[in-house]
Amino acid sequence: MSTGCSPGTEFLYGMNPVFEAVLAQRRAFGCAFLNEQNTERSRVRTLAGLLEERGIPLKWVDRGRLSQLAGTRDHQGVVLEAGSFPYTSFTEVLGARRLVLLDNLEDPQNVGAIMRSAEVFGFSCVLLPRRGCPGVLPSVVKASAGACEHLRISVNCSSNQYVKIACSEGYAVVALDGGGTVDVADAAAAAHDRLLVVVGGEGKGVRQYILNAANAVVRIPQLGRINSLNASVAAGIALYSFSLGDSAEH
């Protein structure tokens, strides 16, 4: 049931993000707003039923009001008033078999897309540095299609501190970099009881300290003429490769 929102209220938007937030039940919710012109659409009716089931108040409003609340027109006719995202402390996620760290990633679209891949491929814990990377903003939730609502996400340390602590806890650190010397498939085939995958931004990439500390700096082989992949696409390929490695271990 809805418990009302804290002073950190924000407005989630998009059909999948709102569905997943409500299903995850990790936030407090205020009121949901749906497009009054979509009352007969089956997915909207399903969402309205879920909101009623969870005791979340619902208002039918026009698109202008939805755009005003969301701060964008990209709301798909759905906006949900919600409390701040519940981050998990780094100490609580230490011990998870698979972690992914986003380093020097500034684009909310890339951050959200990587979180979507992380959730799909079994990396349920994501590490965000305190600076230089957006937190779980509504735009990130939208880009993740709501996947981040099911992840444990930490924002306690700098990227270097995360890696230093992870190394001391027995994690193998694999950094994704275009200049890597190890094929991602070979790195994924290696058995690691605990693994931290580091993904860097398209501009700055993974910082040098982490490249030096990593057990392997991996690359994704490319056959075309374009010399690099979008950060979120590269991350998706790498996380998928490591999920295959997990399957092979079992």
C-alpha positions as CSV (number, residue, x, y, z in Angstrom):
1,M,0.0,0.0,0.0
2,S,1.0,3.6,-0.5
3,T,2.6,5.1,2.6
4,G,3.0,8.7,1.3
5,C,6.2,10.3,0.0
6,S,9.1,11.8,1.9
7,P,10.5,15.3,1.2
8,G,12.7,13.7,-1.5
9,T,9.7,13.2,-3.7
10,E,10.3,12.7,-7.5
11,F,8.2,11.8,-10.4
12,L,8.9,8.5,-12.2
13,Y,7.6,8.3,-15.8
14,G,7.0,5.7,-18.5
15,M,4.9,2.6,-18.6
16,N,7.6,0.0,-17.7
17,P,9.4,2.1,-15.1
18,V,6.1,2.8,-13.2
19,F,5.0,-0.9,-13.5
20,E,8.4,-2.1,-12.2
21,A,8.5,0.4,-9.3
22,V,5.1,-0.6,-8.1
23,L,5.9,-4.3,-8.4
24,A,9.2,-3.9,-6.6
25,Q,7.5,-2.1,-3.7
26,R,10.8,-0.5,-2.5
27,R,9.7,3.1,-2.5
28,A,6.9,5.1,-0.9
29,F,4.3,6.3,-3.4
30,G,2.1,9.3,-3.5
31,C,-0.3,9.7,-6.4
32,A,-0.2,8.2,-9.9
33,F,-1.3,10.2,-12.9
34,L,-2.5,8.6,-16.1
35,N,-3.5,10.1,-19.5
36,E,-7.3,10.6,-19.5
37,Q,-7.3,9.8,-23.3
38,N,-5.9,6.3,-22.7
39,T,-8.6,4.9,-20.4
40,E,-9.5,2.1,-22.8
41,R,-6.0,0.8,-23.5
42,S,-5.4,-2.7,-22.1
43,R,-2.0,-2.0,-20.6
44,V,-3.3,1.2,-19.0
45,R,-6.2,-0.6,-17.5
46,T,-3.8,-3.3,-16.2
47,L,-1.7,-0.6,-14.5
48,A,-4.8,1.1,-13.1
49,G,-5.9,-2.2,-11.6
50,L,-2.4,-2.7,-10.0
51,L,-2.4,0.8,-8.6
52,E,-5.8,0.2,-7.1
53,E,-4.7,-3.2,-5.7
54,R,-1.7,-1.5,-4.0
55,G,-3.7,1.4,-2.6
56,I,-2.0,4.0,-4.7
57,P,-4.3,7.0,-5.5
58,L,-4.9,7.6,-9.2
59,K,-5.8,10.7,-11.2
60,W,-6.7,10.9,-14.8
61,V,-5.2,14.1,-16.3
62,D,-4.3,15.6,-19.7
63,R,-1.0,15.2,-21.5
64,G,0.1,18.7,-20.6
65,R,-0.2,18.0,-16.9
66,L,1.8,14.8,-17.4
67,S,4.5,16.6,-19.2
68,Q,4.6,19.3,-16.5
69,L,5.0,16.6,-13.8
70,A,7.6,14.5,-15.6
71,G,9.5,17.5,-17.0
72,T,9.5,15.8,-20.4
73,R,7.1,14.7,-23.0
74,D,8.6,11.2,-23.0
75,H,6.2,9.9,-20.3
76,Q,4.1,7.5,-22.3
77,G,1.0,8.8,-20.5
78,V,2.1,7.6,-17.1
79,V,3.7,9.5,-14.1
80,L,4.1,8.3,-10.5
81,E,4.9,10.4,-7.5
82,A,7.5,8.4,-5.5
83,G,10.0,8.7,-2.7
84,S,13.7,8.7,-3.3
85,F,15.4,5.5,-4.5
86,P,16.5,3.3,-1.6
87,Y,20.3,2.8,-2.1
88,T,22.1,-0.1,-0.5
89,S,25.4,0.4,1.4
90,F,28.5,-1.1,-0.2
91,T,29.1,-3.2,2.9
92,E,25.8,-4.9,2.3
93,V,26.5,-5.9,-1.3
94,L,30.1,-7.1,-0.6
95,G,29.9,-10.8,-0.9
96,A,27.7,-10.9,-3.9
97,R,29.3,-13.1,-6.6
98,R,28.9,-10.5,-9.4
99,L,29.3,-6.7,-9.1
100,V,29.4,-4.1,-11.8
101,L,31.0,-0.7,-11.3
102,L,30.2,2.3,-13.6
103,D,33.3,4.6,-13.9
104,N,33.3,8.0,-15.6
105,L,29.8,7.5,-17.0
106,E,28.0,10.8,-17.1
107,D,25.1,10.1,-19.6
108,P,21.9,9.0,-17.8
109,Q,20.8,7.1,-20.9
110,N,23.9,5.0,-20.8
111,V,23.7,4.5,-17.1
112,G,20.1,3.3,-17.3
113,A,20.7,1.1,-20.3
114,I,23.7,-0.6,-18.5
115,M,21.5,-1.2,-15.4
116,R,18.9,-2.9,-17.7
117,S,21.6,-5.2,-19.0
118,A,23.0,-5.8,-15.5
119,E,19.6,-6.9,-14.2
120,V,18.9,-9.2,-17.2
121,F,22.3,-10.9,-17.0
122,G,22.3,-11.5,-13.3
123,F,24.5,-8.7,-12.0
124,S,22.1,-7.6,-9.3
125,C,24.4,-5.2,-7.6
126,V,25.6,-2.0,-9.2
127,L,28.2,0.4,-7.8
128,L,28.0,4.1,-8.6
129,P,30.8,6.5,-7.6
130,R,29.9,9.4,-5.4
131,R,30.9,11.9,-8.1
132,G,31.0,11.8,-11.9
133,C,28.0,9.5,-12.5
134,P,24.3,10.3,-12.2
135,G,22.3,8.5,-9.4
136,V,19.0,6.8,-9.9
137,L,17.2,9.8,-11.4
138,P,13.8,9.4,-13.1
139,S,15.6,9.6,-16.4
140,V,17.9,6.7,-15.4
141,V,14.8,4.7,-14.3
142,K,13.2,5.4,-17.7
143,A,16.3,4.4,-19.6
144,S,16.6,1.2,-17.6
145,A,12.9,0.3,-18.4
146,G,12.5,0.1,-14.6
147,A,15.1,-2.6,-14.1
148,C,17.0,-0.5,-11.6
149,E,14.0,-0.8,-9.2
150,H,15.1,-4.5,-8.8
151,L,18.8,-3.8,-8.3
152,R,20.8,-3.2,-5.2
153,I,22.7,0.0,-6.0
154,S,25.5,1.6,-3.9
155,V,26.8,5.1,-4.0
156,N,29.2,5.1,-1.1
157,C,32.7,5.4,-2.5
158,S,34.9,6.7,-5.3
159,S,35.6,4.2,-8.1
160,N,39.1,3.7,-6.9
161,Q,37.9,3.0,-3.3
162,Y,35.4,0.4,-4.6
163,V,38.1,-1.4,-6.5
164,K,40.6,-1.3,-3.6
165,I,38.1,-2.7,-1.2
166,A,36.8,-5.3,-3.7
167,C,40.4,-6.5,-4.3
168,S,40.9,-6.9,-0.5
169,E,37.8,-9.0,-0.4
170,G,39.0,-11.4,-3.0
171,Y,37.2,-10.1,-6.1
172,A,38.8,-10.5,-9.5
173,V,38.6,-7.1,-11.2
174,V,37.9,-7.0,-15.0
175,A,38.0,-3.6,-16.7
176,L,36.3,-3.1,-20.1
177,D,38.5,-1.0,-22.3
178,G,39.0,-0.5,-26.0
179,G,42.8,-0.9,-25.6
180,G,42.4,-4.1,-23.6
181,T,44.8,-7.0,-24.2
182,V,42.4,-9.9,-23.3
183,D,39.4,-11.0,-25.4
184,V,36.2,-10.7,-23.4
185,A,35.3,-14.3,-24.3
186,D,38.6,-15.5,-22.8
187,A,38.1,-13.5,-19.7
188,A,34.6,-14.8,-19.3
189,A,35.8,-18.4,-19.6
190,A,38.1,-18.0,-16.6
191,A,36.5,-19.2,-13.3
192,H,36.1,-16.4,-10.8
193,D,34.3,-17.1,-7.5
194,R,33.8,-13.3,-7.1
195,L,34.0,-10.9,-10.0
196,L,33.8,-7.1,-10.3
197,V,33.3,-5.8,-13.9
198,V,34.2,-2.1,-14.4
199,V,32.6,-0.2,-17.3
200,G,34.0,3.2,-18.3
201,G,32.5,6.2,-20.1
202,E,32.9,6.8,-23.8
203,G,35.1,9.8,-23.4
204,K,37.3,9.2,-20.4
205,G,37.1,5.5,-20.1
206,V,38.1,3.5,-17.0
207,R,40.5,5.5,-14.9
208,Q,44.2,4.5,-14.9
209,Y,44.4,3.3,-11.3
210,I,41.7,0.7,-12.0
211,L,43.3,-0.4,-15.3
212,N,46.6,-0.9,-13.3
213,A,44.8,-2.8,-10.5
214,A,42.6,-5.0,-12.8
215,N,43.3,-8.7,-13.1
216,A,42.4,-8.3,-16.8
217,V,41.7,-5.4,-19.1
218,V,39.4,-6.8,-21.7
219,R,38.3,-5.8,-25.2
220,I,35.5,-6.7,-27.5
221,P,36.8,-7.9,-30.9
222,Q,35.4,-5.8,-33.7
223,L,35.3,-6.5,-37.4
224,G,33.8,-3.2,-38.8
225,R,35.4,0.1,-39.5
226,I,33.9,2.1,-36.6
227,N,36.5,2.1,-33.9
228,S,34.3,1.9,-30.8
229,L,31.0,0.8,-29.4
230,N,28.5,2.8,-27.4
231,A,29.3,2.3,-23.7
232,S,26.0,0.7,-22.9
233,V,26.2,-1.7,-25.9
234,A,29.7,-2.7,-25.0
235,A,28.6,-3.2,-21.4
236,G,25.7,-5.4,-22.5
237,I,28.0,-7.6,-24.6
238,A,30.5,-8.0,-21.7
239,L,27.9,-8.7,-19.1
240,Y,26.2,-11.3,-21.4
241,S,29.6,-12.9,-22.0
242,F,30.2,-13.2,-18.2
243,S,26.7,-14.6,-17.7
244,L,27.6,-17.3,-20.2
245,G,30.7,-18.0,-18.2
246,D,28.6,-18.4,-15.1
247,S,26.4,-20.9,-16.9
248,A,29.4,-22.9,-18.0
249,E,30.7,-23.1,-14.4
250,H,27.4,-24.7,-13.4
